Amino acid sequence: MRISIGFDLDRTLAVDNKLERAVGLEMAESLAVSRGLAFDRDRARAAFDRAVAASRNAGLPIETALEGVFLDLAGSGPENVVETARFREVVVERAPRFVTPLPGAQAMLAELDAMNVRYAILTNGWSPFQEEKARLIGFRGPVLVSERIGVRKPSPEAFALLARQLEVSPAGLWYVGDDPEGDCAGARAARLTAVWFDWEQRSYPAGLERPDHTIRALAELPALIQGHPGGAAKAPT
């Protein structure tokens, strides 16, 4: 059985350097200043980090998360609605200046292409920001975003959709991600092969089932696949 690969996106293939926070801070500070209110940037940073996490990990619509933060940091007014409505557009517009691939990501994907390995992204987050990140790093496979597909990691249904997208059984699907709970434990629960991308050399949380494999650089993945029964061979030249 040939192996196919699913990837997490954020902090696995790319980083967005907290673009959502940067845009939200700019908007909230502008609102506060226009109303003569003091603006605490440290408190604001923490508030926007919580809002983004709630959107990505708990499924809270990004607009709902922003409404609460704008109200808390800058008070109420019709301008809040205007800024919330244009938030997505501004974030996507600025993405090219913030989004960067992780070291080795593009070379690793090119090697998988040469090996005829099929791959896709399964990521939590909102569309079209996640699709735009994938495009900016040159990702050429399908991109499944939780907001668009209606389920989120670590739900088994999300990984089942990934398997259907790649037309492979769970036994033939590996999932690569940096998050022990959402990526690795989620993949294991869905009967996929879990690959923990531990590029920050963290301790794996006690109590979670261990991943099947651990890599510390994306360049390690193609060799890991080739050395595994069922792994792909190089395409003929």
Residue frames as a rotation matrix with the C-alpha (Angstrom) as fourth column:
MET 1
0.576 0.818 0.000 0.00
0.818 -0.576 0.000 0.00
0.000 0.000 -1.000 0.00
ARG 2
-0.283 -0.669 0.687 1.41
0.634 -0.668 -0.390 3.35
0.720 0.325 0.613 -1.04
ILE 3
-0.253 0.101 -0.962 1.67
0.886 -0.375 -0.272 6.01
-0.388 -0.922 0.005 1.65
SER 4
0.135 0.292 0.947 -0.10
0.523 -0.832 0.182 9.37
0.841 0.471 -0.266 1.36
ILE 5
-0.661 -0.520 -0.541 0.66
0.740 -0.332 -0.585 12.32
0.125 -0.787 0.605 3.63
GLY 6
0.586 0.748 0.312 -1.55
0.586 -0.657 0.475 14.80
0.560 -0.095 -0.823 5.44
PHE 7
-0.585 -0.811 0.004 0.03
0.635 -0.460 -0.621 17.95
0.505 -0.361 0.784 6.85
ASP 8
0.421 0.439 -0.794 -0.90
0.763 -0.645 0.048 20.43
-0.491 -0.626 -0.606 9.50
LEU 9
0.523 -0.204 0.828 -0.22
0.592 -0.611 -0.525 23.96
0.613 0.765 -0.199 8.24
ASP 10
0.687 -0.204 0.697 0.56
-0.420 -0.895 0.151 26.43
0.593 -0.397 -0.701 11.03
ARG 11
0.270 -0.734 0.623 3.97
-0.932 -0.037 0.360 25.84
-0.241 -0.678 -0.695 12.63
THR 12
0.393 -0.204 0.897 4.37
0.163 0.975 0.151 22.69
-0.905 0.087 0.416 10.55
LEU 13
0.187 -0.307 0.933 4.75
0.980 0.119 -0.157 24.01
-0.063 0.944 0.324 7.00
ALA 14
-0.155 -0.151 0.976 4.46
0.443 -0.894 -0.068 27.76
0.883 0.422 0.205 7.57
VAL 15
-0.372 0.128 -0.919 4.34
0.848 -0.356 -0.392 30.56
-0.377 -0.926 0.024 10.12
ASP 16
0.280 0.557 0.782 2.21
0.789 -0.597 0.143 33.67
0.546 0.577 -0.607 9.78
ASN 17
-0.700 -0.714 0.001 4.14
0.578 -0.568 -0.587 35.73
0.419 -0.410 0.810 12.35
LYS 18
-0.415 0.630 -0.657 0.92
0.750 -0.172 -0.639 36.61
-0.515 -0.758 -0.401 14.20
LEU 19
-0.903 0.092 0.421 -0.60
0.268 -0.643 0.717 38.52
0.337 0.760 0.556 11.32
GLU 20
0.065 0.998 -0.020 -4.13
0.615 -0.024 0.788 38.32
0.786 -0.063 -0.615 12.75
ARG 21
0.285 -0.023 -0.958 -2.92
0.913 -0.297 0.279 39.86
-0.291 -0.955 -0.064 16.00
ALA 22
-0.736 -0.653 -0.179 -1.06
0.559 -0.735 0.385 42.62
-0.383 0.183 0.905 14.15
VAL 23
-0.665 0.558 0.496 -4.14
0.260 -0.450 0.854 43.62
0.700 0.698 0.154 12.14
GLY 24
0.315 0.842 -0.438 -6.43
0.731 0.079 0.677 43.39
0.605 -0.533 -0.591 15.16
LEU 25
-0.079 -0.440 -0.894 -4.09
0.894 -0.428 0.132 45.53
-0.441 -0.789 0.427 17.27
GLU 26
-0.932 -0.305 0.194 -3.95
0.361 -0.788 0.498 48.20
0.001 0.534 0.845 14.60
MET 27
-0.314 0.903 0.294 -7.73
0.295 -0.202 0.934 48.31
0.903 0.380 -0.203 14.31
ALA 28
0.410 0.512 -0.755 -8.40
0.847 0.094 0.523 48.29
0.339 -0.854 -0.395 18.04
GLU 29
-0.384 -0.621 -0.683 -5.84
0.803 -0.590 0.085 51.00
-0.456 -0.515 0.726 18.78
SER 30
-0.900 0.093 0.426 -7.28
0.232 -0.725 0.649 53.20
0.369 0.682 0.631 16.05
LEU 31
0.078 0.996 -0.034 -10.77
0.447 -0.005 0.895 52.78
0.891 -0.085 -0.446 17.52
ALA 32
0.300 0.006 -0.954 -9.59
0.953 -0.045 0.299 53.51
-0.041 -0.999 -0.020 21.06
VAL 33
-0.711 -0.645 -0.279 -7.63
0.621 -0.763 0.180 56.61
-0.329 -0.045 0.943 20.06
SER 34
-0.693 0.500 0.519 -10.57
0.221 -0.537 0.814 57.97
0.686 0.679 0.262 18.04
ARG 35
0.418 0.894 -0.163 -12.68
0.386 -0.013 0.922 57.72
0.822 -0.449 -0.350 21.23
GLY 36
0.188 -0.427 0.885 -10.10
-0.635 -0.740 -0.222 59.27
0.750 -0.520 -0.410 23.52
LEU 37
0.963 0.198 0.182 -9.45
-0.267 0.638 0.722 56.01
0.027 -0.744 0.667 25.37
ALA 38
0.029 -0.970 0.240 -6.15
-0.918 0.069 0.390 54.76
-0.396 -0.231 -0.889 26.74
PHE 39
0.805 0.190 -0.562 -4.81
-0.471 0.781 -0.411 51.70
0.361 0.595 0.718 24.94
ASP 40
0.259 -0.678 0.688 -2.76
-0.705 0.354 0.614 49.02
-0.660 -0.645 -0.386 26.71
ARG 41
0.215 -0.192 -0.958 -0.84
-0.913 0.309 -0.267 47.18
0.347 0.932 -0.109 23.97
ASP 42
-0.843 -0.538 0.028 0.37
-0.508 0.776 -0.373 44.38
0.179 -0.328 -0.927 26.23
ARG 43
-0.457 0.761 0.460 -3.17
-0.225 0.402 -0.888 43.59
-0.860 -0.509 -0.013 27.37
ALA 44
0.402 0.619 -0.675 -4.36
-0.791 -0.137 -0.597 43.92
-0.462 0.773 0.435 23.78
ARG 45
-0.347 -0.607 -0.715 -1.77
-0.859 0.512 -0.018 41.43
0.377 0.608 -0.699 22.50
ALA 46
-0.950 0.005 0.313 -2.88
-0.175 0.822 -0.542 38.84
-0.260 -0.570 -0.780 25.04
ALA 47
-0.097 0.995 0.025 -6.54
-0.345 -0.010 -0.939 39.47
-0.934 -0.100 0.344 24.20
PHE 48
0.362 0.214 -0.907 -6.00
-0.928 -0.016 -0.373 38.99
-0.095 0.977 0.193 20.48
ASP 49
-0.707 -0.629 -0.324 -3.92
-0.638 0.765 -0.092 35.85
0.305 0.142 -0.942 21.04
ARG 50
-0.726 0.516 0.454 -6.82
-0.067 0.604 -0.794 34.38
-0.684 -0.607 -0.404 23.02
ALA 51
0.241 0.867 -0.435 -9.29
-0.588 -0.226 -0.777 35.39
-0.772 0.444 0.455 20.30
VAL 52
-0.003 -0.320 -0.947 -7.25
-0.965 0.248 -0.080 33.75
0.261 0.914 -0.310 17.55
ALA 53
-0.933 -0.352 0.068 -6.81
-0.355 0.879 -0.318 30.60
0.052 -0.321 -0.946 19.62
ALA 54
-0.373 0.877 0.302 -10.56
-0.181 0.251 -0.951 30.45
-0.910 -0.410 0.066 20.24
SER 55
0.381 0.494 -0.782 -11.19
-0.839 -0.171 -0.517 30.74
-0.389 0.853 0.349 16.52
ARG 56
-0.204 -0.561 -0.802 -8.67
-0.855 0.501 -0.133 28.10
0.477 0.659 -0.582 15.49
ASN 57
-0.918 -0.359 -0.166 -9.06
-0.231 0.827 -0.513 25.60
0.321 -0.432 -0.842 18.31
ALA 58
-0.724 0.686 0.068 -12.65
0.166 0.270 -0.949 25.98
-0.669 -0.676 -0.309 19.48
GLY 59
-0.536 0.506 0.676 -14.39
0.841 0.252 0.478 26.93
0.072 0.825 -0.561 16.25
LEU 60
0.153 0.573 -0.805 -15.53
0.538 -0.732 -0.419 30.38
-0.829 -0.369 -0.421 17.36
PRO 61
0.599 0.061 0.799 -16.12
0.771 -0.314 -0.554 32.51
0.217 0.947 -0.235 14.23
ILE 62
-0.445 -0.894 -0.052 -13.31
0.879 -0.425 -0.215 35.01
0.170 -0.142 0.975 13.93
GLU 63
-0.358 0.382 0.852 -15.82
0.056 -0.902 0.427 37.89
0.932 0.201 0.302 13.72
THR 64
0.732 0.660 -0.172 -17.42
0.162 0.077 0.984 36.84
0.662 -0.748 -0.050 17.02
ALA 65
0.299 -0.721 -0.625 -14.03
0.954 0.222 0.201 36.65
-0.006 -0.656 0.754 18.69
LEU 66
-0.636 -0.591 0.497 -13.08
0.640 -0.763 -0.090 40.08
0.432 0.261 0.863 17.38
GLU 67
0.155 0.785 0.600 -16.33
0.120 -0.618 0.777 41.73
0.981 -0.049 -0.190 18.47
GLY 68
0.835 0.177 -0.521 -15.61
0.501 0.148 0.853 40.88
0.228 -0.973 0.035 22.09
VAL 69
-0.067 -0.953 -0.295 -12.02
0.980 -0.118 0.160 42.10
-0.187 -0.278 0.942 21.94
PHE 70
-0.532 -0.082 0.843 -12.90
0.465 -0.860 0.209 45.38
0.708 0.503 0.496 20.22
LEU 71
0.519 0.811 0.269 -15.61
0.131 -0.387 0.913 46.04
0.845 -0.439 -0.307 22.78
ASP 72
0.723 -0.274 -0.634 -13.25
0.689 0.227 0.688 45.31
-0.045 -0.935 0.353 25.68
LEU 73
-0.212 -0.970 -0.122 -10.31
0.931 -0.238 0.278 47.34
-0.298 -0.055 0.953 24.36
ALA 74
-0.937 -0.222 0.270 -11.99
0.328 -0.825 0.460 50.21
0.121 0.519 0.846 22.53
GLY 75
-0.595 0.773 -0.222 -15.57
-0.233 -0.430 -0.872 50.50
-0.770 -0.467 0.436 23.74
SER 76
-0.120 0.684 0.720 -18.69
0.743 0.543 -0.392 50.29
-0.658 0.488 -0.573 21.59
GLY 77
-0.103 0.171 -0.980 -19.74
-0.453 -0.885 -0.107 52.05
-0.886 0.433 0.168 18.42
PRO 78
0.852 0.522 0.042 -20.75
-0.188 0.379 -0.906 51.39
-0.489 0.764 0.421 14.82
GLU 79
0.347 -0.803 -0.484 -17.11
-0.919 -0.188 -0.347 51.56
0.188 0.565 -0.803 13.75
ASN 80
-0.323 -0.433 0.842 -16.52
-0.643 0.753 0.140 48.24
-0.694 -0.496 -0.522 15.52
VAL 81
0.487 0.608 0.626 -18.84
0.084 0.681 -0.727 46.55
-0.869 0.407 0.281 13.04
VAL 82
0.890 -0.185 -0.417 -17.04
-0.456 -0.340 -0.823 48.14
0.011 0.922 -0.387 10.10
GLU 83
-0.057 -0.997 0.056 -13.61
-0.998 0.056 -0.018 46.99
0.015 -0.056 -0.998 11.30
THR 84
-0.190 0.063 0.980 -14.85
-0.357 0.925 -0.129 43.49
-0.915 -0.374 -0.153 12.07
ALA 85
0.760 0.616 0.208 -16.37
-0.013 0.334 -0.942 43.21
-0.650 0.714 0.262 8.60
ARG 86
0.825 -0.458 -0.331 -13.15
-0.475 -0.243 -0.846 44.15
0.307 0.855 -0.418 6.82
PHE 87
0.369 -0.715 0.594 -10.77
-0.708 0.198 0.678 42.16
-0.602 -0.670 -0.433 9.05
ARG 88
0.467 -0.176 0.867 -10.57
0.354 0.935 -0.001 39.09
-0.810 0.307 0.499 6.79
GLU 89
0.907 -0.071 0.416 -9.88
0.387 -0.254 -0.887 41.14
0.168 0.965 -0.203 3.70
VAL 90
0.691 -0.679 0.249 -7.07
-0.696 -0.717 -0.024 43.08
0.195 -0.157 -0.968 5.37
VAL 91
0.332 -0.570 0.752 -5.44
-0.457 0.600 0.657 39.94
-0.825 -0.562 -0.062 6.76
VAL 92
0.562 -0.088 0.822 -5.43
0.592 0.737 -0.326 38.16
-0.578 0.670 0.467 3.40
GLU 93
0.944 -0.183 0.276 -4.16
0.087 -0.667 -0.740 41.30
0.319 0.722 -0.614 1.64
ARG 94
0.511 -0.775 0.372 -1.17
-0.854 -0.508 0.114 41.56
0.101 -0.376 -0.921 4.01
ALA 95
0.891 -0.080 0.447 -0.40
-0.099 0.927 0.362 37.84
-0.444 -0.367 0.818 4.11
PRO 96
0.760 -0.641 0.112 2.48
0.395 0.318 -0.862 37.99
0.517 0.699 0.494 1.58
ARG 97
0.165 -0.722 0.672 4.44
-0.459 -0.659 -0.595 40.23
0.873 -0.210 -0.441 3.98
PHE 98
0.166 -0.014 0.986 3.95
-0.985 0.047 0.166 37.95
-0.049 -0.999 -0.006 6.98
VAL 99
0.861 0.292 0.417 3.68
-0.312 0.950 -0.021 34.32
-0.402 -0.112 0.909 5.87
THR 100
-0.014 -0.908 -0.420 6.90
-0.990 0.071 -0.120 32.34
0.139 0.414 -0.900 5.44
PRO 101
0.667 0.186 -0.721 7.56
-0.211 0.976 0.056 28.62
0.714 0.115 0.690 4.95
LEU 102
0.781 -0.464 0.418 9.37
-0.359 0.213 0.909 26.75
-0.510 -0.860 -0.001 7.69
PRO 103
-0.118 -0.922 -0.368 12.94
-0.932 -0.026 0.363 25.77
-0.344 0.385 -0.856 6.79
GLY 104
-0.895 -0.375 0.241 13.01
-0.261 0.879 0.398 22.84
-0.362 0.293 -0.885 4.38
ALA 105
-0.063 0.963 0.261 9.28
-0.105 0.253 -0.962 22.86
-0.993 -0.088 0.085 3.64
GLN 106
0.556 0.325 -0.765 9.52
-0.726 -0.258 -0.638 23.63
-0.404 0.910 0.092 -0.06
ALA 107
-0.399 -0.773 -0.494 12.42
-0.893 0.450 0.018 21.25
0.208 0.448 -0.870 -0.70
MET 108
-0.780 0.162 0.604 10.62
-0.204 0.847 -0.490 18.48
-0.592 -0.506 -0.628 1.18
LEU 109
0.307 0.952 -0.012 7.45
-0.246 0.067 -0.967 18.96
-0.920 0.299 0.254 -0.89
ALA 110
0.322 -0.261 -0.910 9.50
-0.946 -0.109 -0.304 18.87
-0.020 0.959 -0.282 -4.08
GLU 111
-0.771 -0.637 0.007 11.06
-0.637 0.770 -0.034 15.58
0.016 -0.031 -0.999 -2.97
LEU 112
-0.395 0.720 0.571 7.64
-0.044 0.606 -0.794 14.11
-0.918 -0.339 -0.208 -2.24
ASP 113
0.538 0.547 -0.641 6.56
-0.637 -0.234 -0.735 15.17
-0.552 0.804 0.223 -5.74
ALA 114
-0.151 -0.704 -0.694 9.57
-0.961 0.270 -0.065 13.33
0.233 0.657 -0.717 -7.19
MET 115
-0.931 -0.166 0.325 8.56
-0.285 0.887 -0.363 10.26
-0.228 -0.431 -0.873 -5.17
ASN 116
-0.559 0.803 -0.207 4.98
-0.171 0.133 0.976 10.44
0.812 0.581 0.063 -6.51
VAL 117
-0.725 0.327 -0.606 3.63
0.688 0.310 -0.656 10.76
-0.027 -0.893 -0.450 -2.98
ARG 118
-0.043 0.796 0.604 0.18
0.405 -0.539 0.739 12.32
0.913 0.276 -0.299 -2.75
TYR 119
-0.702 -0.211 -0.680 -0.32
0.712 -0.226 -0.665 14.90
-0.013 -0.951 0.309 -0.01
ALA 120
0.132 0.770 0.625 -2.84
0.419 -0.615 0.669 17.42
0.899 0.173 -0.403 1.33
ILE 121
-0.894 -0.310 0.324 -3.23
-0.116 -0.538 -0.835 19.90
0.433 -0.784 0.445 4.17
LEU 122
0.209 0.913 -0.349 -5.78
0.631 0.146 0.762 19.50
0.747 -0.380 -0.546 6.97
THR 123
-0.815 -0.578 0.042 -5.83
0.400 -0.614 -0.680 22.64
0.419 -0.538 0.732 9.11
ASN 124
0.150 0.803 -0.577 -7.98
0.964 -0.248 -0.095 24.40
-0.220 -0.542 -0.811 11.65
GLY 125
-0.734 -0.378 -0.565 -8.72
0.311 -0.926 0.215 28.02
-0.604 -0.018 0.797 10.89
TRP 126
0.318 0.896 -0.309 -10.74
0.127 -0.363 -0.923 30.27
-0.940 0.254 -0.229 8.62
SER 127
-0.223 -0.253 0.941 -10.97
0.947 0.174 0.271 30.56
-0.232 0.952 0.201 4.89
PRO 128
0.930 -0.358 -0.085 -9.52
0.112 0.494 -0.862 32.05
0.351 0.792 0.500 2.76
PHE 129
0.573 -0.761 0.304 -6.59
-0.819 -0.513 0.258 32.87
-0.041 -0.397 -0.917 5.05
GLN 130
0.242 -0.506 0.828 -5.44
-0.273 0.784 0.558 29.27
-0.931 -0.361 0.052 5.42
GLU 131
0.704 0.036 0.709 -5.68
0.612 0.475 -0.632 28.65
-0.359 0.879 0.313 1.66
GLU 132
0.908 -0.376 0.184 -3.70
-0.207 -0.785 -0.584 31.82
0.364 0.492 -0.791 1.03
LYS 133
0.388 -0.799 0.459 -0.93
-0.750 0.016 0.661 30.68
-0.536 -0.601 -0.593 3.40
ALA 134
0.317 -0.231 0.920 -0.68
0.286 0.948 0.140 27.38
-0.904 0.219 0.366 1.52
ARG 135
0.874 0.043 0.484 -0.53
0.484 -0.169 -0.858 29.19
0.045 0.985 -0.169 -1.82
LEU 136
0.829 -0.547 0.117 2.18
-0.545 -0.837 -0.050 31.55
0.126 -0.022 -0.992 -0.60
ILE 137
0.103 -0.830 0.549 4.51
-0.646 0.364 0.671 28.70
-0.756 -0.423 -0.499 0.35
GLY 138
-0.394 -0.274 -0.878 3.95
-0.913 0.224 0.340 26.96
0.104 0.935 -0.338 -2.99
PHE 139
-0.622 0.239 0.746 1.78
-0.189 0.878 -0.439 24.12
-0.760 -0.414 -0.501 -1.72
ARG 140
-0.702 0.257 -0.664 0.21
-0.701 -0.085 0.708 22.34
0.126 0.963 0.240 -4.70
GLY 141
-0.853 0.411 -0.322 -2.06
0.403 0.910 0.092 19.78
0.331 -0.051 -0.942 -3.04
PRO 142
0.140 0.978 0.154 -5.60
0.398 -0.198 0.896 20.03
0.906 -0.064 -0.417 -1.68
VAL 143
-0.907 -0.345 0.239 -6.16
-0.044 -0.489 -0.871 22.26
0.418 -0.801 0.429 1.34
LEU 144
0.033 0.919 -0.393 -8.93
0.576 0.304 0.759 21.28
0.817 -0.251 -0.519 3.78
VAL 145
-0.821 -0.252 0.513 -9.79
-0.171 -0.748 -0.642 24.10
0.545 -0.615 0.570 6.20
SER 146
-0.821 0.478 -0.311 -12.01
0.548 0.511 -0.662 23.45
-0.158 -0.715 -0.681 9.22
GLU 147
-0.502 0.667 -0.550 -14.27
-0.279 -0.727 -0.627 26.43
-0.818 -0.162 0.551 8.58
ARG 148
-0.381 0.324 -0.866 -14.97
-0.925 -0.112 0.364 25.19
0.020 0.939 0.342 5.05
ILE 149
-0.630 0.084 -0.772 -15.33
-0.198 0.944 0.265 21.46
0.751 0.320 -0.578 5.74
GLY 150
0.258 0.886 0.385 -17.36
-0.582 -0.176 0.794 21.90
0.771 -0.429 0.470 8.93
VAL 151
0.939 -0.045 -0.340 -15.24
0.284 0.656 0.699 19.76
0.192 -0.753 0.629 11.28
ARG 152
0.535 -0.757 0.374 -12.06
-0.754 -0.628 -0.194 20.44
0.382 -0.178 -0.907 13.24
LYS 153
-0.112 -0.673 -0.731 -9.05
0.203 0.704 -0.680 18.50
0.973 -0.225 0.057 14.43
PRO 154
-0.768 -0.635 0.088 -8.79
-0.613 0.767 0.190 16.44
-0.188 0.092 -0.978 16.55
SER 155
0.247 0.930 0.271 -12.24
-0.705 0.364 -0.608 15.15
-0.665 -0.041 0.746 15.49
PRO 156
-0.412 -0.373 0.831 -11.95
0.191 0.857 0.479 11.76
-0.891 0.356 -0.281 13.74
GLU 157
0.582 0.709 0.397 -14.36
0.567 -0.004 -0.824 13.09
-0.582 0.705 -0.405 11.10
ALA 158
0.689 -0.394 -0.608 -11.78
-0.560 -0.822 -0.101 15.68
-0.460 0.410 -0.788 10.02
PHE 159
-0.413 -0.899 0.149 -9.14
-0.623 0.398 0.673 13.00
-0.664 0.185 -0.724 9.43
ALA 160
-0.138 0.452 0.882 -11.72
0.491 0.804 -0.335 10.80
-0.860 0.387 -0.332 7.68
LEU 161
0.872 0.434 -0.225 -12.38
0.067 -0.563 -0.824 13.65
-0.484 0.704 -0.520 5.23
LEU 162
0.185 -0.899 -0.397 -8.65
-0.848 -0.350 0.398 13.92
-0.496 0.263 -0.827 4.63
ALA 163
-0.545 -0.373 0.751 -8.45
-0.074 0.913 0.400 10.20
-0.835 0.163 -0.526 3.82
ARG 164
0.353 0.752 0.557 -11.35
0.603 0.272 -0.750 10.49
-0.715 0.601 -0.357 1.40
GLN 165
0.767 -0.116 -0.631 -9.76
-0.412 -0.843 -0.346 13.51
-0.491 0.526 -0.695 -0.27
LEU 166
-0.183 -0.952 -0.246 -6.58
-0.917 0.076 0.392 11.52
-0.355 0.297 -0.887 -0.89
GLU 167
0.582 0.535 -0.612 -8.53
-0.732 0.673 -0.108 8.36
0.354 0.511 0.783 -1.79
VAL 168
-0.446 -0.764 -0.465 -6.64
-0.284 0.614 -0.736 6.26
0.849 -0.196 -0.491 0.74
SER 169
0.540 0.569 -0.620 -7.56
0.402 0.473 0.784 4.16
0.740 -0.672 0.027 3.75
PRO 170
0.873 -0.221 0.435 -6.48
-0.475 -0.588 0.655 5.36
0.111 -0.778 -0.618 7.20
ALA 171
0.722 -0.619 0.309 -3.88
0.320 0.695 0.644 2.58
-0.613 -0.366 0.700 7.22
GLY 172
0.180 -0.667 0.723 -2.15
0.981 0.070 -0.179 4.19
0.069 0.742 0.667 4.24
LEU 173
0.541 0.125 0.832 -2.28
0.245 -0.969 -0.014 7.77
0.805 0.211 -0.555 5.53
TRP 174
-0.274 -0.664 -0.696 0.38
0.954 -0.099 -0.282 9.51
0.119 -0.741 0.661 7.62
TYR 175
0.757 0.490 0.432 -0.31
0.412 -0.871 0.267 12.81
0.507 -0.024 -0.862 9.34
VAL 176
-0.286 -0.948 -0.143 2.49
0.867 -0.192 -0.460 15.26
0.408 -0.255 0.877 10.14
GLY 177
0.547 0.492 0.677 2.00
0.170 -0.857 0.486 18.03
0.820 -0.151 -0.553 12.69
ASP 178
-0.493 -0.816 0.302 3.59
-0.056 -0.317 -0.947 19.92
0.868 -0.484 0.110 15.57
ASP 179
-0.165 0.537 0.828 0.69
-0.931 -0.362 0.050 19.72
0.326 -0.762 0.559 18.05
PRO 180
-0.960 -0.279 0.003 0.78
-0.264 0.906 -0.331 16.55
0.090 -0.318 -0.944 20.18
GLU 181
-0.544 0.809 0.222 -2.92
0.040 0.290 -0.956 16.70
-0.838 -0.511 -0.191 21.04
GLY 182
0.303 0.780 -0.547 -4.64
-0.514 -0.350 -0.783 18.09
-0.803 0.519 0.295 17.96
ASP 183
0.189 -0.318 -0.929 -2.34
-0.966 0.110 -0.235 16.51
0.177 0.942 -0.287 15.39
CYS 184
-0.693 -0.629 -0.352 -0.72
-0.579 0.777 -0.247 13.39
0.429 0.032 -0.903 16.82
ALA 185
-0.824 0.431 0.368 -3.31
-0.069 0.568 -0.820 12.13
-0.563 -0.701 -0.438 19.28
GLY 186
0.124 0.904 -0.410 -6.08
-0.654 -0.236 -0.719 13.07
-0.746 0.357 0.562 16.84
ALA 187
-0.003 -0.205 -0.979 -4.42
-0.947 0.316 -0.063 11.15
0.323 0.926 -0.195 14.03
ARG 188
-0.928 -0.369 -0.056 -3.82
-0.324 0.871 -0.368 8.11
0.185 -0.323 -0.928 16.20
ALA 189
-0.508 0.812 0.287 -7.46
-0.220 0.200 -0.955 8.10
-0.833 -0.548 0.077 17.34
ALA 190
0.441 0.664 -0.604 -8.51
-0.744 -0.106 -0.660 8.14
-0.503 0.740 0.447 13.68
ARG 191
0.636 -0.242 0.733 -6.17
0.241 0.964 0.109 5.16
-0.733 0.107 0.671 12.98
LEU 192
0.888 -0.458 0.034 -3.67
-0.144 -0.347 -0.927 7.16
0.437 0.818 -0.374 10.95
THR 193
0.242 -0.902 -0.357 0.11
0.944 0.304 -0.130 6.98
0.226 -0.305 0.925 11.36
ALA 194
0.983 0.167 -0.076 1.09
0.183 -0.921 0.345 10.02
-0.012 -0.353 -0.936 13.44
VAL 195
0.047 -0.985 0.168 4.36
0.883 -0.038 -0.469 11.87
0.468 0.171 0.867 12.77
TRP 196
0.782 0.167 -0.601 5.28
0.513 -0.720 0.467 14.47
-0.355 -0.673 -0.649 15.37
PHE 197
0.296 -0.670 0.681 7.26
0.560 -0.455 -0.692 17.36
0.774 0.586 0.241 13.92
ASP 198
0.780 -0.058 -0.623 9.19
0.595 -0.242 0.767 18.37
-0.195 -0.969 -0.154 17.03
TRP 199
0.279 -0.704 0.653 11.25
0.613 -0.393 -0.685 21.21
0.739 0.591 0.322 15.56
GLU 200
0.368 -0.111 0.923 11.21
-0.528 -0.843 0.109 23.07
0.766 -0.527 -0.368 18.87
GLN 201
-0.457 -0.604 -0.653 12.49
0.095 0.697 -0.711 20.04
0.884 -0.387 -0.262 20.85
ARG 202
-0.101 0.552 0.828 9.70
-0.914 -0.380 0.142 20.01
0.393 -0.742 0.543 23.39
SER 203
-0.922 -0.069 0.380 8.69
-0.265 0.829 -0.492 17.29
-0.282 -0.554 -0.783 25.84
TYR 204
-0.564 0.768 -0.304 5.81
-0.080 0.315 0.946 15.15
0.822 0.558 -0.116 24.65
PRO 205
-0.164 0.540 0.825 2.87
-0.919 -0.387 0.071 15.53
0.358 -0.747 0.560 27.09
ALA 206
-0.982 -0.109 0.157 2.45
-0.173 0.855 -0.488 12.74
-0.081 -0.506 -0.859 29.60
GLY 207
-0.354 0.899 0.257 -0.79
-0.058 0.253 -0.966 10.84
-0.933 -0.357 -0.037 29.24
LEU 208
0.467 0.469 -0.749 -1.03
-0.782 -0.177 -0.598 11.17
-0.413 0.865 0.284 25.46
GLU 209
0.741 -0.188 0.644 -0.43
0.351 0.927 -0.133 8.15
-0.572 0.325 0.753 23.25
ARG 210
-0.155 -0.919 -0.362 2.99
-0.036 -0.361 0.932 8.46
-0.987 0.158 0.023 21.68
PRO 211
0.485 0.254 -0.837 3.28
-0.801 -0.255 -0.542 9.25
-0.351 0.933 0.080 17.96
ASP 212
0.941 -0.138 0.307 4.42
0.236 0.921 -0.309 6.54
-0.240 0.363 0.900 15.58
HIS 213
0.120 -0.919 0.376 7.38
0.938 -0.020 -0.347 8.61
0.326 0.394 0.859 14.43
THR 214
0.712 -0.012 -0.702 9.16
0.315 -0.888 0.335 11.82
-0.628 -0.460 -0.628 15.45
ILE 215
0.185 -0.693 0.696 11.10
0.905 -0.157 -0.396 14.11
0.384 0.703 0.598 13.12
ARG 216
0.220 -0.183 -0.958 12.96
0.639 -0.715 0.283 17.29
-0.737 -0.674 -0.041 14.00
ALA 217
-0.562 -0.297 -0.772 13.39
-0.393 -0.725 0.566 18.61
-0.728 0.621 0.291 10.47
LEU 218
0.514 0.836 -0.192 11.09
-0.544 0.145 -0.827 18.38
-0.663 0.530 0.529 7.47
ALA 219
0.046 -0.598 -0.800 14.00
-0.970 0.165 -0.179 17.06
0.239 0.784 -0.572 5.41
GLU 220
-0.772 -0.355 0.528 13.78
-0.531 0.816 -0.228 13.83
-0.350 -0.457 -0.818 7.45
LEU 221
0.090 0.953 0.289 10.30
-0.583 0.286 -0.760 12.95
-0.807 -0.100 0.581 6.18
PRO 222
0.515 0.167 -0.840 11.04
-0.839 0.299 -0.455 11.65
0.176 0.939 0.294 2.63
ALA 223
-0.504 -0.769 -0.393 13.74
-0.614 0.639 -0.464 9.28
0.608 0.008 -0.794 3.91
LEU 224
-0.679 0.341 0.651 11.41
-0.518 0.407 -0.753 8.08
-0.521 -0.848 -0.100 6.66
ILE 225
0.436 0.884 -0.171 8.77
-0.719 0.228 -0.657 7.26
-0.541 0.409 0.735 4.07
GLN 226
0.304 -0.372 -0.877 11.22
-0.801 0.398 -0.446 5.49
0.515 0.838 -0.177 1.77
GLY 227
-0.727 -0.686 -0.019 12.51
-0.543 0.592 -0.595 3.35
0.420 -0.422 -0.803 4.62
HIS 228
-0.419 0.675 0.607 9.03
-0.635 0.260 -0.727 2.22
-0.649 -0.690 0.320 5.62
PRO 229
-0.792 0.230 0.565 7.25
0.464 0.828 0.314 -0.84
-0.396 0.511 -0.763 4.18
GLY 230
0.261 0.908 0.327 4.86
0.930 -0.146 -0.337 0.55
-0.258 0.392 -0.883 1.60
GLY 231
0.152 -0.273 -0.950 6.91
0.080 -0.955 0.287 3.72
-0.985 -0.119 -0.123 1.23
ALA 232
0.958 0.261 -0.120 7.22
-0.070 -0.192 -0.979 5.29
-0.279 0.946 -0.166 -2.17
ALA 233
0.080 -0.931 0.357 10.18
0.795 0.276 0.541 4.79
-0.602 0.240 0.762 -4.44
LYS 234
-0.417 -0.319 -0.851 11.76
-0.206 -0.879 0.430 7.43
-0.885 0.355 0.301 -6.59
ALA 235
0.733 0.676 -0.070 9.96
-0.164 0.076 -0.984 7.97
-0.660 0.733 0.166 -9.84
PRO 236
0.274 -0.645 0.713 11.84
0.850 0.510 0.134 6.67
-0.450 0.569 0.688 -12.90
THR 237
0.097 -0.327 -0.940 14.02
-0.205 -0.931 0.303 9.24
-0.974 0.164 -0.157 -14.64
